Amino acid sequence: MDECLLQSPAPGEETATAARRRLGRRTGLDLEVNKVFDFVYRAELVNGLTEHELDHVFYR
């Protein structure tokens, strides 16, 4: 599956747990996930706003 699963963890929830939960909701499968890396994304938008995120990449 080559797909992005976007969702924030629930308060107090580990990011790996949130990724596994979201994968299960999207696919119906309960699969273990492994963190590959994190990265910071920042973009200045044309409307004057800024996106600034810490993103996590997992692999199953």
PDB file of N, CA, C and O in Angstrom:
ATOM      1  N   MET A   1       0.843  -1.166   0.000  1.00  0.00           N
ATOM      2  CA  MET A   1       0.000   0.000   0.000  1.00  0.00           C
ATOM      3  C   MET A   1       0.890   1.231   0.000  1.00  0.00           C
ATOM      4  O   MET A   1       1.777   1.373   0.841  1.00  0.00           O
ATOM      5  N   ASP A   2       0.651   2.081  -0.913  1.00  0.00           N
ATOM      6  CA  ASP A   2       1.408   3.339  -0.996  1.00  0.00           C
ATOM      7  C   ASP A   2       0.427   4.463  -0.712  1.00  0.00           C
ATOM      8  O   ASP A   2      -0.144   5.045  -1.634  1.00  0.00           O
ATOM      9  N   GLU A   3       0.236   4.763   0.550  1.00  0.00           N
ATOM     10  CA  GLU A   3      -0.776   5.736   0.926  1.00  0.00           C
ATOM     11  C   GLU A   3      -0.356   6.487   2.172  1.00  0.00           C
ATOM     12  O   GLU A   3       0.353   5.958   3.027  1.00  0.00           O
ATOM     13  N   CYS A   4      -0.791   7.688   2.257  1.00  0.00           N
ATOM     14  CA  CYS A   4      -0.515   8.529   3.417  1.00  0.00           C
ATOM     15  C   CYS A   4      -1.695   8.417   4.387  1.00  0.00           C
ATOM     16  O   CYS A   4      -2.853   8.530   3.983  1.00  0.00           O
ATOM     17  N   LEU A   5      -1.395   8.197   5.647  1.00  0.00           N
ATOM     18  CA  LEU A   5      -2.427   8.118   6.669  1.00  0.00           C
ATOM     19  C   LEU A   5      -2.276   9.321   7.586  1.00  0.00           C
ATOM     20  O   LEU A   5      -1.396   9.350   8.446  1.00  0.00           O
ATOM     21  N   LEU A   6      -3.112  10.281   7.403  1.00  0.00           N
ATOM     22  CA  LEU A   6      -2.993  11.534   8.149  1.00  0.00           C
ATOM     23  C   LEU A   6      -3.895  11.524   9.363  1.00  0.00           C
ATOM     24  O   LEU A   6      -5.104  11.321   9.247  1.00  0.00           O
ATOM     25  N   GLN A   7      -3.317  11.741  10.514  1.00  0.00           N
ATOM     26  CA  GLN A   7      -4.103  11.885  11.727  1.00  0.00           C
ATOM     27  C   GLN A   7      -3.173  12.206  12.876  1.00  0.00           C
ATOM     28  O   GLN A   7      -2.037  11.736  12.924  1.00  0.00           O
ATOM     29  N   SER A   8      -3.658  12.995  13.782  1.00  0.00           N
ATOM     30  CA  SER A   8      -2.899  13.300  14.987  1.00  0.00           C
ATOM     31  C   SER A   8      -3.204  12.249  16.042  1.00  0.00           C
ATOM     32  O   SER A   8      -4.319  11.732  16.099  1.00  0.00           O
ATOM     33  N   PRO A   9      -2.223  11.929  16.879  1.00  0.00           N
ATOM     34  CA  PRO A   9      -2.491  11.010  17.986  1.00  0.00           C
ATOM     35  C   PRO A   9      -3.486  11.629  18.968  1.00  0.00           C
ATOM     36  O   PRO A   9      -3.576  12.850  19.093  1.00  0.00           O
ATOM     37  N   ALA A  10      -4.224  10.775  19.653  1.00  0.00           N
ATOM     38  CA  ALA A  10      -5.103  11.230  20.731  1.00  0.00           C
ATOM     39  C   ALA A  10      -4.220  11.724  21.879  1.00  0.00           C
ATOM     40  O   ALA A  10      -3.054  11.339  21.960  1.00  0.00           O
ATOM     41  N   PRO A  11      -4.745  12.557  22.756  1.00  0.00           N
ATOM     42  CA  PRO A  11      -3.940  13.021  23.889  1.00  0.00           C
ATOM     43  C   PRO A  11      -3.348  11.838  24.674  1.00  0.00           C
ATOM     44  O   PRO A  11      -4.073  10.937  25.096  1.00  0.00           O
ATOM     45  N   GLY A  12      -2.024  11.858  24.862  1.00  0.00           N
ATOM     46  CA  GLY A  12      -1.337  10.797  25.582  1.00  0.00           C
ATOM     47  C   GLY A  12      -1.033   9.551  24.776  1.00  0.00           C
ATOM     48  O   GLY A  12      -0.417   8.621  25.298  1.00  0.00           O
ATOM     49  N   GLU A  13      -1.453   9.505  23.507  1.00  0.00           N
ATOM     50  CA  GLU A  13      -1.246   8.329  22.660  1.00  0.00           C
ATOM     51  C   GLU A  13       0.108   8.421  21.946  1.00  0.00           C
ATOM     52  O   GLU A  13       0.463   9.484  21.436  1.00  0.00           O
ATOM     53  N   GLU A  14       0.849   7.340  21.908  1.00  0.00           N
ATOM     54  CA  GLU A  14       2.118   7.288  21.177  1.00  0.00           C
ATOM     55  C   GLU A  14       1.846   7.376  19.677  1.00  0.00           C
ATOM     56  O   GLU A  14       0.803   6.922  19.207  1.00  0.00           O
ATOM     57  N   THR A  15       2.776   7.957  18.929  1.00  0.00           N
ATOM     58  CA  THR A  15       2.571   8.108  17.481  1.00  0.00           C
ATOM     59  C   THR A  15       2.476   6.759  16.775  1.00  0.00           C
ATOM     60  O   THR A  15       1.701   6.619  15.829  1.00  0.00           O
ATOM     61  N   ALA A  16       3.253   5.757  17.215  1.00  0.00           N
ATOM     62  CA  ALA A  16       3.182   4.424  16.593  1.00  0.00           C
ATOM     63  C   ALA A  16       1.811   3.792  16.828  1.00  0.00           C
ATOM     64  O   ALA A  16       1.272   3.136  15.936  1.00  0.00           O
ATOM     65  N   THR A  17       1.254   3.979  17.998  1.00  0.00           N
ATOM     66  CA  THR A  17      -0.077   3.445  18.302  1.00  0.00           C
ATOM     67  C   THR A  17      -1.124   4.116  17.426  1.00  0.00           C
ATOM     68  O   THR A  17      -2.024   3.454  16.908  1.00  0.00           O
ATOM     69  N   ALA A  18      -1.006   5.433  17.260  1.00  0.00           N
ATOM     70  CA  ALA A  18      -1.942   6.169  16.403  1.00  0.00           C
ATOM     71  C   ALA A  18      -1.823   5.722  14.948  1.00  0.00           C
ATOM     72  O   ALA A  18      -2.832   5.571  14.259  1.00  0.00           O
ATOM     73  N   ALA A  19      -0.598   5.514  14.482  1.00  0.00           N
ATOM     74  CA  ALA A  19      -0.393   5.061  13.099  1.00  0.00           C
ATOM     75  C   ALA A  19      -1.009   3.682  12.890  1.00  0.00           C
ATOM     76  O   ALA A  19      -1.647   3.437  11.866  1.00  0.00           O
ATOM     77  N   ARG A  20      -0.823   2.782  13.854  1.00  0.00           N
ATOM     78  CA  ARG A  20      -1.390   1.435  13.747  1.00  0.00           C
ATOM     79  C   ARG A  20      -2.923   1.490  13.767  1.00  0.00           C
ATOM     80  O   ARG A  20      -3.587   0.785  13.007  1.00  0.00           O
ATOM     81  N   ARG A  21      -3.472   2.331  14.637  1.00  0.00           N
ATOM     82  CA  ARG A  21      -4.927   2.484  14.722  1.00  0.00           C
ATOM     83  C   ARG A  21      -5.492   3.006  13.401  1.00  0.00           C
ATOM     84  O   ARG A  21      -6.489   2.493  12.893  1.00  0.00           O
ATOM     85  N   ARG A  22      -4.845   4.027  12.857  1.00  0.00           N
ATOM     86  CA  ARG A  22      -5.317   4.625  11.606  1.00  0.00           C
ATOM     87  C   ARG A  22      -5.200   3.636  10.440  1.00  0.00           C
ATOM     88  O   ARG A  22      -6.096   3.553   9.599  1.00  0.00           O
ATOM     89  N   LEU A  23      -4.098   2.893  10.395  1.00  0.00           N
ATOM     90  CA  LEU A  23      -3.934   1.870   9.359  1.00  0.00           C
ATOM     91  C   LEU A  23      -5.050   0.839   9.455  1.00  0.00           C
ATOM     92  O   LEU A  23      -5.599   0.412   8.439  1.00  0.00           O
ATOM     93  N   GLY A  24      -5.381   0.442  10.676  1.00  0.00           N
ATOM     94  CA  GLY A  24      -6.472  -0.516  10.873  1.00  0.00           C
ATOM     95  C   GLY A  24      -7.806   0.011  10.392  1.00  0.00           C
ATOM     96  O   GLY A  24      -8.578  -0.721   9.772  1.00  0.00           O
ATOM     97  N   ARG A  25      -8.085   1.270  10.669  1.00  0.00           N
ATOM     98  CA  ARG A  25      -9.344   1.870  10.213  1.00  0.00           C
ATOM     99  C   ARG A  25      -9.421   1.958   8.700  1.00  0.00           C
ATOM    100  O   ARG A  25     -10.485   1.759   8.114  1.00  0.00           O
ATOM    101  N   ARG A  26      -8.288   2.257   8.063  1.00  0.00           N
ATOM    102  CA  ARG A  26      -8.278   2.411   6.598  1.00  0.00           C
ATOM    103  C   ARG A  26      -8.292   1.085   5.856  1.00  0.00           C
ATOM    104  O   ARG A  26      -8.841   0.996   4.758  1.00  0.00           O
ATOM    105  N   THR A  27      -7.690   0.046   6.448  1.00  0.00           N
ATOM    106  CA  THR A  27      -7.526  -1.211   5.717  1.00  0.00           C
ATOM    107  C   THR A  27      -8.257  -2.396   6.339  1.00  0.00           C
ATOM    108  O   THR A  27      -8.470  -3.413   5.678  1.00  0.00           O
ATOM    109  N   GLY A  28      -8.642  -2.266   7.609  1.00  0.00           N
ATOM    110  CA  GLY A  28      -9.247  -3.402   8.307  1.00  0.00           C
ATOM    111  C   GLY A  28      -8.220  -4.399   8.821  1.00  0.00           C
ATOM    112  O   GLY A  28      -8.585  -5.460   9.328  1.00  0.00           O
ATOM    113  N   LEU A  29      -6.935  -4.069   8.695  1.00  0.00           N
ATOM    114  CA  LEU A  29      -5.860  -4.963   9.119  1.00  0.00           C
ATOM    115  C   LEU A  29      -5.211  -4.439  10.396  1.00  0.00           C
ATOM    116  O   LEU A  29      -5.083  -3.230  10.589  1.00  0.00           O
ATOM    117  N   ASP A  30      -4.805  -5.362  11.261  1.00  0.00           N
ATOM    118  CA  ASP A  30      -4.081  -4.988  12.474  1.00  0.00           C
ATOM    119  C   ASP A  30      -2.621  -5.367  12.255  1.00  0.00           C
ATOM    120  O   ASP A  30      -2.222  -6.501  12.517  1.00  0.00           O
ATOM    121  N   LEU A  31      -1.828  -4.417  11.774  1.00  0.00           N
ATOM    122  CA  LEU A  31      -0.431  -4.669  11.434  1.00  0.00           C
ATOM    123  C   LEU A  31       0.496  -3.844  12.309  1.00  0.00           C
ATOM    124  O   LEU A  31       0.193  -2.699  12.642  1.00  0.00           O
ATOM    125  N   GLU A  32       1.617  -4.427  12.676  1.00  0.00           N
ATOM    126  CA  GLU A  32       2.641  -3.694  13.417  1.00  0.00           C
ATOM    127  C   GLU A  32       3.294  -2.679  12.484  1.00  0.00           C
ATOM    128  O   GLU A  32       3.505  -2.962  11.304  1.00  0.00           O
ATOM    129  N   VAL A  33       3.608  -1.511  13.004  1.00  0.00           N
ATOM    130  CA  VAL A  33       4.295  -0.492  12.218  1.00  0.00           C
ATOM    131  C   VAL A  33       5.610  -0.136  12.898  1.00  0.00           C
ATOM    132  O   VAL A  33       5.734  -0.240  14.118  1.00  0.00           O
ATOM    133  N   ASN A  34       6.579   0.280  12.111  1.00  0.00           N
ATOM    134  CA  ASN A  34       7.902   0.645  12.612  1.00  0.00           C
ATOM    135  C   ASN A  34       8.237   2.047  12.144  1.00  0.00           C
ATOM    136  O   ASN A  34       8.078   2.377  10.968  1.00  0.00           O
ATOM    137  N   LYS A  35       8.706   2.875  13.077  1.00  0.00           N
ATOM    138  CA  LYS A  35       9.081   4.238  12.712  1.00  0.00           C
ATOM    139  C   LYS A  35      10.372   4.212  11.894  1.00  0.00           C
ATOM    140  O   LYS A  35      11.349   3.567  12.276  1.00  0.00           O
ATOM    141  N   VAL A  36      10.362   4.914  10.776  1.00  0.00           N
ATOM    142  CA  VAL A  36      11.527   5.010   9.905  1.00  0.00           C
ATOM    143  C   VAL A  36      12.289   6.298  10.199  1.00  0.00           C
ATOM    144  O   VAL A  36      13.502   6.274  10.405  1.00  0.00           O
ATOM    145  N   PHE A  37      11.570   7.427  10.217  1.00  0.00           N
ATOM    146  CA  PHE A  37      12.201   8.706  10.536  1.00  0.00           C
ATOM    147  C   PHE A  37      11.141   9.762  10.791  1.00  0.00           C
ATOM    148  O   PHE A  37       9.962   9.557  10.500  1.00  0.00           O
ATOM    149  N   ASP A  38      11.563  10.881  11.329  1.00  0.00           N
ATOM    150  CA  ASP A  38      10.740  12.077  11.515  1.00  0.00           C
ATOM    151  C   ASP A  38      11.347  13.185  10.665  1.00  0.00           C
ATOM    152  O   ASP A  38      12.541  13.162  10.365  1.00  0.00           O
ATOM    153  N   PHE A  39      10.523  14.155  10.277  1.00  0.00           N
ATOM    154  CA  PHE A  39      11.058  15.324   9.591  1.00  0.00           C
ATOM    155  C   PHE A  39      10.196  16.538   9.887  1.00  0.00           C
ATOM    156  O   PHE A  39       9.016  16.412  10.213  1.00  0.00           O
ATOM    157  N   VAL A  40      10.786  17.693   9.772  1.00  0.00           N
ATOM    158  CA  VAL A  40      10.073  18.949   9.958  1.00  0.00           C
ATOM    159  C   VAL A  40       9.781  19.533   8.585  1.00  0.00           C
ATOM    160  O   VAL A  40      10.658  19.627   7.726  1.00  0.00           O
ATOM    161  N   TYR A  41       8.546  19.914   8.405  1.00  0.00           N
ATOM    162  CA  TYR A  41       8.087  20.498   7.148  1.00  0.00           C
ATOM    163  C   TYR A  41       7.668  21.939   7.432  1.00  0.00           C
ATOM    164  O   TYR A  41       6.910  22.198   8.367  1.00  0.00           O
ATOM    165  N   ARG A  42       8.152  22.854   6.639  1.00  0.00           N
ATOM    166  CA  ARG A  42       7.766  24.264   6.792  1.00  0.00           C
ATOM    167  C   ARG A  42       7.582  24.858   5.399  1.00  0.00           C
ATOM    168  O   ARG A  42       8.441  24.712   4.530  1.00  0.00           O
ATOM    169  N   ALA A  43       6.458  25.524   5.200  1.00  0.00           N
ATOM    170  CA  ALA A  43       6.189  26.157   3.912  1.00  0.00           C
ATOM    171  C   ALA A  43       5.476  27.478   4.137  1.00  0.00           C
ATOM    172  O   ALA A  43       4.513  27.557   4.899  1.00  0.00           O
ATOM    173  N   GLU A  44       5.959  28.512   3.465  1.00  0.00           N
ATOM    174  CA  GLU A  44       5.295  29.813   3.449  1.00  0.00           C
ATOM    175  C   GLU A  44       4.267  29.767   2.313  1.00  0.00           C
ATOM    176  O   GLU A  44       4.623  29.529   1.159  1.00  0.00           O
ATOM    177  N   LEU A  45       3.012  29.993   2.640  1.00  0.00           N
ATOM    178  CA  LEU A  45       1.945  29.904   1.652  1.00  0.00           C
ATOM    179  C   LEU A  45       1.680  31.274   1.021  1.00  0.00           C
ATOM    180  O   LEU A  45       2.013  32.311   1.596  1.00  0.00           O
ATOM    181  N   VAL A  46       1.085  31.259  -0.151  1.00  0.00           N
ATOM    182  CA  VAL A  46       0.861  32.510  -0.886  1.00  0.00           C
ATOM    183  C   VAL A  46      -0.106  33.441  -0.168  1.00  0.00           C
ATOM    184  O   VAL A  46      -0.095  34.648  -0.410  1.00  0.00           O
ATOM    185  N   ASN A  47      -0.943  32.897   0.714  1.00  0.00           N
ATOM    186  CA  ASN A  47      -1.917  33.735   1.424  1.00  0.00           C
ATOM    187  C   ASN A  47      -1.339  34.348   2.702  1.00  0.00           C
ATOM    188  O   ASN A  47      -2.066  34.953   3.489  1.00  0.00           O
ATOM    189  N   GLY A  48      -0.015  34.187   2.905  1.00  0.00           N
ATOM    190  CA  GLY A  48       0.642  34.761   4.064  1.00  0.00           C
ATOM    191  C   GLY A  48       0.702  33.846   5.275  1.00  0.00           C
ATOM    192  O   GLY A  48       1.359  34.172   6.263  1.00  0.00           O
ATOM    193  N   LEU A  49       0.031  32.713   5.212  1.00  0.00           N
ATOM    194  CA  LEU A  49       0.076  31.752   6.310  1.00  0.00           C
ATOM    195  C   LEU A  49       1.305  30.858   6.175  1.00  0.00           C
ATOM    196  O   LEU A  49       1.934  30.804   5.118  1.00  0.00           O
ATOM    197  N   THR A  50       1.635  30.167   7.245  1.00  0.00           N
ATOM    198  CA  THR A  50       2.774  29.249   7.253  1.00  0.00           C
ATOM    199  C   THR A  50       2.331  27.892   7.759  1.00  0.00           C
ATOM    200  O   THR A  50       1.648  27.803   8.779  1.00  0.00           O
ATOM    201  N   GLU A  51       2.714  26.823   7.053  1.00  0.00           N
ATOM    202  CA  GLU A  51       2.564  25.462   7.561  1.00  0.00           C
ATOM    203  C   GLU A  51       3.876  25.097   8.213  1.00  0.00           C
ATOM    204  O   GLU A  51       4.939  25.319   7.632  1.00  0.00           O
ATOM    205  N   HIS A  52       3.824  24.539   9.416  1.00  0.00           N
ATOM    206  CA  HIS A  52       5.029  24.142  10.124  1.00  0.00           C
ATOM    207  C   HIS A  52       4.675  22.895  10.924  1.00  0.00           C
ATOM    208  O   HIS A  52       3.962  22.984  11.923  1.00  0.00           O
ATOM    209  N   GLU A  53       5.166  21.733  10.495  1.00  0.00           N
ATOM    210  CA  GLU A  53       4.754  20.457  11.064  1.00  0.00           C
ATOM    211  C   GLU A  53       5.960  19.593  11.415  1.00  0.00           C
ATOM    212  O   GLU A  53       7.028  19.709  10.815  1.00  0.00           O
ATOM    213  N   LEU A  54       5.761  18.729  12.398  1.00  0.00           N
ATOM    214  CA  LEU A  54       6.667  17.623  12.663  1.00  0.00           C
ATOM    215  C   LEU A  54       5.944  16.386  12.168  1.00  0.00           C
ATOM    216  O   LEU A  54       4.897  16.030  12.710  1.00  0.00           O
ATOM    217  N   ASP A  55       6.474  15.726  11.156  1.00  0.00           N
ATOM    218  CA  ASP A  55       5.838  14.552  10.548  1.00  0.00           C
ATOM    219  C   ASP A  55       6.626  13.288  10.888  1.00  0.00           C
ATOM    220  O   ASP A  55       7.849  13.311  11.028  1.00  0.00           O
ATOM    221  N   HIS A  56       5.891  12.192  11.016  1.00  0.00           N
ATOM    222  CA  HIS A  56       6.474  10.895  11.364  1.00  0.00           C
ATOM    223  C   HIS A  56       6.219   9.937  10.205  1.00  0.00           C
ATOM    224  O   HIS A  56       5.114   9.897   9.665  1.00  0.00           O
ATOM    225  N   VAL A  57       7.227   9.172   9.824  1.00  0.00           N
ATOM    226  CA  VAL A  57       7.096   8.207   8.747  1.00  0.00           C
ATOM    227  C   VAL A  57       7.251   6.807   9.335  1.00  0.00           C
ATOM    228  O   VAL A  57       8.241   6.493   9.996  1.00  0.00           O
ATOM    229  N   PHE A  58       6.240   5.975   9.074  1.00  0.00           N
ATOM    230  CA  PHE A  58       6.227   4.595   9.550  1.00  0.00           C
ATOM    231  C   PHE A  58       6.166   3.646   8.368  1.00  0.00           C
ATOM    232  O   PHE A  58       5.699   4.008   7.288  1.00  0.00           O
ATOM    233  N   TYR A  59       6.636   2.444   8.581  1.00  0.00           N
ATOM    234  CA  TYR A  59       6.598   1.395   7.558  1.00  0.00           C
ATOM    235  C   TYR A  59       6.059   0.142   8.209  1.00  0.00           C
ATOM    236  O   TYR A  59       6.383  -0.153   9.359  1.00  0.00           O
ATOM    237  N   ARG A  60       5.259  -0.578   7.503  1.00  0.00           N
ATOM    238  CA  ARG A  60       4.741  -1.831   8.078  1.00  0.00           C
ATOM    239  C   ARG A  60       5.535  -3.006   7.598  1.00  0.00           C
ATOM    240  O   ARG A  60       5.246  -4.141   7.976  1.00  0.00           O
TER     241      ARG A  60
END
